[in-house]
Amino acid sequence: MADGKQGVWRAQERRDGGLLDQESLGVLLQAVRRLEAGFAKLPEFEPSAPGIQRLAEVLTAAAERLRDNYPYFHPLYAGQMLKPPHPVAHLAYTLAMWINPNNHALDGGRATSAMEKEAVAEIAGMFGWKDFLGHLCGGGTMANLEALWVAGQLHPGKKILASKQAHYTHGRISGVLQLPFESLSTDTLGRMDVDALAKRLERGDVGTVVATMGTTATGSVDPLPEILELRAKHGFRVHADAAYGGYFVLAENLDQNARSAFERIGTVDSIVIDPHKHGLQPYGCGCVLFRDPGVGRLYKHDSPYTYFSSAELHLGEISLECSRPGASAAALWATQKLLPLKKGGEFARGLEKGRKAARGMFEKLKADSRFITAFAPELDILVFAPRGDSVSESSALSRKIFDAAAKRDLHLAVAELPAHFWKKHLGGMKRDRETLTCLRSVLMKAEHLDWVERIWGLLSGATSQVMRRPAQD
């Protein structure tokens, strides 16, 4: 796209209210006044806030520093898995910060503890769970740590298995928990190799298998039905790491493998999902769920002071974390009140738009001989690379196109993936490396669907600049 045209659409966005939402600040002020009215009977006092006189000066300086960021909120940011929180999440989080509740114990967060339980129950309901144990936590890493900690308590000393494309934290977490860990090979679609899993299980001593429901590199969904068949034979636990892909259980435009996997997710033993990814929440907001509420006994501990106010279950009694922000629960609760988690609803349609955008981009890439594609996206992540004479040349071109696209305000990502993912599409390219540096795009914003043509135009122009070859049909 020419610079002049870019200037036109940028000016139009400014006329339409700016790139960053400001109109909702008036709604926040009304809500703050409503909150304050709940404490009207208290005697007035003067809050002591050191340095308040320089508040505007420092906040302006912070805004200036924050400008040194990629535009994560904009559709032209199509690189990493960064999705802007919904305005209601911004506002509810900020509103709760006037109280700053702590959801470790009811003493620190009565209202937000109730909100957390309601919000987590709705998330569990997506998977068909009504009688379960679960809570929010700081993110997917902490949520997975809790899931594997429970697995280790139930199968002490037994091995944790995950695919080589599972998130790297599983290996780290196993090390922290002093549990043996082993990674398994993947097929050419980035999924756990079921044959490799079956052979490893024959050797025994496996306590838990991690099924990744949307890898963070390619969005590949492990073959959960086949993993569950092996569980019936060998008796291991199945933990679904759905930190990235979990919300796609609501999407109705998935292909067969992903659809059949999400149809069975309610039969696993534990699930992790990250509302701060597709759930429109600020960082950090993760969630861990256990199908058997009886695992709560593993968390039992005594505290001399945190649980005196109520005989009701405190969230700190079923969590490895102690202090946790009640503001996260308020933001999630408000978002789910506005956008319920149901198939066919507005929230689900947003997921479907992102997936449709990824499929649209994939079709354009597949039809252009300048590019090679590994496989069709299962969710909303796609990986691709420029065609070269060798894997090394293709890798070098990927980085050059990444830089050229960024100069056109299109922000992608690069990834280092096994060359065998591309085996069917390398053609006459020399395989002189075992990994290929490729381009990666996460089209997780609903708005991406309307921007596919513009993104493609910028990518195509950057590619032509680097490769000195025009687009080909």
N, C-alpha and C positions, 0 to 999 in steps of 0.2 A: 504494500500500500504506500502511495506517495505521502511525503510528509504533510503536504497541504490537506489531504483527506484526513490524516490523523488529527490535524489541528481542528478540522470541522467537527468530528465526533467528540473530541475532548471539550470544545466550547459548548456543544449541545448538552453534554452531561453537566457542566457547570450551571447552565441555565435551568436545568431540570432539578437543581437542588444540591449539586456538589457530589463529589465521589464518596465522601464520608457523611453518614447520616447525622444530622443535627436537629432536625425537627422534633425527634422523639425526646429531646432534653426537656421540653415543656411538660411532657407526660411524666417524666421522672420527677420533676418538681412537685407536681400534684400528688404523686405517690409518696414522696418524702413528707409532705404535709399531712397526709393521711396516716402515715406511720407515727409521726410525732404526736398526733392527737391521741394515740393510744397510751401515751405517757403523761398526759396533761395534768394529772393529779399530783405529780411529783413537784416539790419546790424547785424554783428556778435556781440555776447556778451558772457561773461563767466557766465554760470549758477552758482548760489550760492546754494550749497547743503551742509548744515552743517554735519560734521562727515564723509564726503565722503572718507577720508583716511582709515577709518576702515570698509569700505563697505564689502570687501571680508571676513574679520574676522567675522562680524556679520551675514552675509548671510550663511556662513559655520556653525555657531552656530545654526541658524534657521533650516538648513537642518538636523542637528543632533537632534534637538528637534522634528522635524516633523517625524522622524523615529519611534517615540512612537505613532503609529497608527495601526489600522487594515489595511490589504492590500486591500482597497476598490476597487482598479483598477483591481484586479486579479479575475479570474473565481472561485478560491477557496473561495473568499468572496461571500457568498450566503445567507447573513443574512438580513440586513436592505435594504431599497430602496435607495441604493447608486450606481449610475452609473457614470463612468468616463466621463468627457466632451470629445467631439471629439477633436483631435489635432487642427483642424481649429478654433474651439471655443477658445481653449487656446491661440492660436497665435493672432487671431483677437482681443480678449479682451486685451492682452498685448500690441498689436500695438496701440489700442485706448488709452491706459493709458499714452502714450507719450504726448497726448493732454489732457486727463482727462476731456472729455466733460460731461456736465450736461444737461440731457434731460428734465428738467423742462420747459425751454424756449428756443426758437430758438437762442437767444443771446448766450446761453451756449453750444449749440450742434446742429448747423445747419445740418451737414452731418448725424450725428447719429440719429437726430429726423426723418429725411427722411428715414433712414434705419429702424427705429422702425416701422414707419407707413407701410412700405412695408412688413416687416416680420410679423407684426400683421395681416395684410390683408391676408397673405398666411395661417396663422393659422385659421382665420375666414373662409377662403375658404374651409378648411377641413370639416366644418359643413354646407357648402352651403350658407354662409352669404356673401353678397356683400355690402349691405347698412347697416352699423352697427356702433357702437361706441366701441372703445377698446384701450387698451394701455398695456404696460409692467408695472410691479411693483416688489416689493421686494421679492415676493414669494406667495405661496398659501394663507397664513394667511391674508396678506394685500389685495390680490385679492378678497377673500371671504368677507372681511370687506367692501370693496367698493360695492360688489354686494348686501350685506344685508343692507348697508346704503341706497342705492337707493331703495331697497324694502321697507325700513322703511319710506322713504320720500313719496313713492307712497301709502303706506297703513299704515299710522301712528298709532302706538299703537296696531297693530294687531300681532298675534302670529306667530313666526317662528317655523316650525316643521321640524325635521330631525330624522333619525333612531338612535337607540342606538349605532350602528356601524359607524355612520357618524363621521367625525373627531371632536375631542373634542373642536377645536377652534370655532365651530359654537355656542356652548353654551357660551363660553367666549366672543366672538364678540357681541352676542346679549346683554350680560351684559354691555359691553362697550357702546353700542348704546342705552341702556335702552329700549330694545325691549323684550317683553315676549317670552320665549323659552320653548319648550317642546320636549322631545325625545320619540319616538315611538318604540314599540317592533319590533324585527326582526323574520323572519322565521328560519327554521333549516338550511337554506343555507346562512345565514348572510345578507339577503336582507330586506329592509323595508317590514313590514307586511301590505299588502294592505288592509286587512279587518280591522286592527286596525286603519289605516289611514281613511278609509271610516267612521268608527264609530266616530272618533274624529271630522271629518269635519261636521258631522250632528249637532254638538254642536255650530258650527259657530265661528266667530272671528279669522279666520286664514287668514293671509295675504300672506304667502310664505311657500312653501314646498321645502326642499332641497333634490334633488335626487342625491345620491352619485354614481358616475360612476366609481366604483372601490374603495372599501374601503381600507384604508391603512393597516388594520389588515389581511384581507383575500382576497382582490381583488374582493369582491362580487359586482355585478352591480345591483342597485335597478331597480325594474320593471317599467321603465319609461313609456311604453305604457299605463299601467293601471293607473299610476299617472296622465297622460295627460287626460285620460277619466274622471277622477274625477275633473280635472281642468275645463273641459267643463261644468260640472254641478255646481261647486261651485265658480268658478271665481278667484281663488288664483293665485299668481305668481309661476312659477316653476324655481328654480335656480339649474342648474346642476353643482355640484362640481365634475369636471372632472380633478382635480389637478393631481391625479395619473393616471387615466385610459384614459384620453381624446384622446391621440394619437392612441389608439386602434380602433378609427373610421376608420383608414386606413388598419387595419389587416383583412385578408380574411380567417382566420382559427378559428374564434370564434364559440362557440356553440350557439344554438338558442336564449336563453334568452339575452345574451350579444349582439348578432348581432341585434336582434329586438330593443333593447334599443338604441344602437348607430345609428340605422337607423332613429330614431325619435328625436335625440338630437338637430337637427336644428330647432325644433319647441318650444324649451324652451325660457324663457325670458332672461336668462343670463347664461353665462358659465365661469368657471374658469379652467385654465389649467396651469400646471407647466412645462415650458421647461427645468428647472433644474432637472427634473426627467427623463422621457423618451426622452426629446428633446435634450439630449447631451450637455447641457449647464452648466457652473459653477453656484454655488450659488451666489446671489439669483436672480432668474429670474422667475417671475410669470406673468400671463396674465389674464386680465378680459375683457370679451366681453358682450355687450348688443345688443340684437336683434333690439331694437328700438333706433335709434340714437338720438331721441328727449330727452332722459334722460340727455343729455349733459346740458340742461338748469338748472339742479339741482346743477351743479358744479359752476355756475356763481359767479365770484368774481372780485374784482378790485385789481390791484397791481400798485403802483406808479412808478415801474422801470423795471419790467421783460419783458414787451411785447412791447417795443417801436420800435423794429427794423423791424417788419413785421405785415401786416394785416392778414396774414395766421394764421390758428389755431395753437396755441402752445399746446403741450401735457400737460403742467401744468394747462391748462384751463379745462381739462377733467380728472383730477386726484386729489385724496385726498392727495397724497404724493407731496412734493415739490421737493427737489433735488433728482435726480435719475441718476444712472450711465449710461452714453451713451455707455460705454464699453460693457454693457450687450446687448444693441441693436446691436452693431457691431458684437459681437460674434454670436448672433442668426441669423442675416442677412447672415453672411458668411456661417454658417452651412447649412442654407436652400438653399443658392445658390449652395452649393456642393451637398446637399442631399435634393432635392425637396420633399415636402409633398404630395405625390400622391400614390394611391393604386398601388401595383405591383412594386414600385420603391425600390431602395436599402435601404432607411430608413425604409419603411414599412416591408420589408423582415426581417430586424433586429428585429422588434417587434414580427413578426411571429415566429422567431427562439426562442426567449425567451419563448413565450407561448408553443411552441412545447417541449422545455426543461422541463417546469413545468409539462406538461402532461406526458412526459416520466418518470419523477421522481415519479409522482403520481401513475402510473401503477406499478412501482417497489414496492412502499410502500404498495399499496393495496394487492399485491400478497404475501407479507411477513407477516406471522402471528405474528411477534414481534411487529407490528405497528397497530395502528388504524388511519383511515383517517376520516376527517369530511365530506368533499365533494370534488368533482372534481374542480380544479382551473378554474375560469372563465377567468382570464387574465394570469399573470405569477407568482402569489403568491400561495404557498400551505402551509397548516398547517397539522401537524401530531403529533402523540404522541406514546410513547412506551406502549404496553399493560401491564396492571398491574392487581392486584386483586381488586383494588379500584381506584377511581379518584385521591385520595390523593397519592397513590403509583405511579400512572402514572405520576403525576405532579412532584414528587421528582425525578423519573427516567429521566424525560425530562431535568432537570437542570444538572444531572450528565452526560448525553449524550452530552449536549451542551459543557460542560467542556472537556470531553474526545475528542470530535471532534476538538475543538480548539487546543488541544495539537498535533493533526495530521495536523494542518494548514488548517482545514476546519472550516470556521466561519459561524455559523447559527445564528438565533435569537430565543428568547423565547417570548411567548405571553400568556396573560391570557384571555381566551375566555369562553363564556357561555357553560356550560356542555351540554345544549340541542342541541348544534351544532353536538354533537357526539352521540346523542340519539340512532340512528339506528345501531350504531357500537360498543356500549359498551358491548353488550353480557351479560356475567355473572358478569361484573365488578360492584362493589358496588358503588353507586352514593352517596358518603359521603360529597361532596362539590358541590356548585352551579357553580363553575368555574373550568376549567382545565388548568393547566400550560402546554402548548404544545410547540413543536418546530415549527419554521416558517422559510420558505426559500423564498427569492425573487430572481428568476432567470431571471433578467431583462437585462443581457448582452447577445448580440448575441452569444458571445463565449461560453456561458453556454451550448448550444446545443452540442458542441463537447466535453464538459467536464462532461456530465451526468454520464457516466460509472465510471469515476474517483471519482466524488463526491459521487456516490452511494457506491463505494468500501470503501471510507474513513468513510462514515456514518455507513455502515454495520459493519466495524471493530470496531468503537467506541461503537456501540450498543452491539456487542458481548462481548466486554470488560466489559461493565457496567452490562449487564443482564446475562452474562455467558451462552448465548445461541447462537448457530450459525445461520446464515441466513437460512430461510426456503422458499421453493418454494410454 
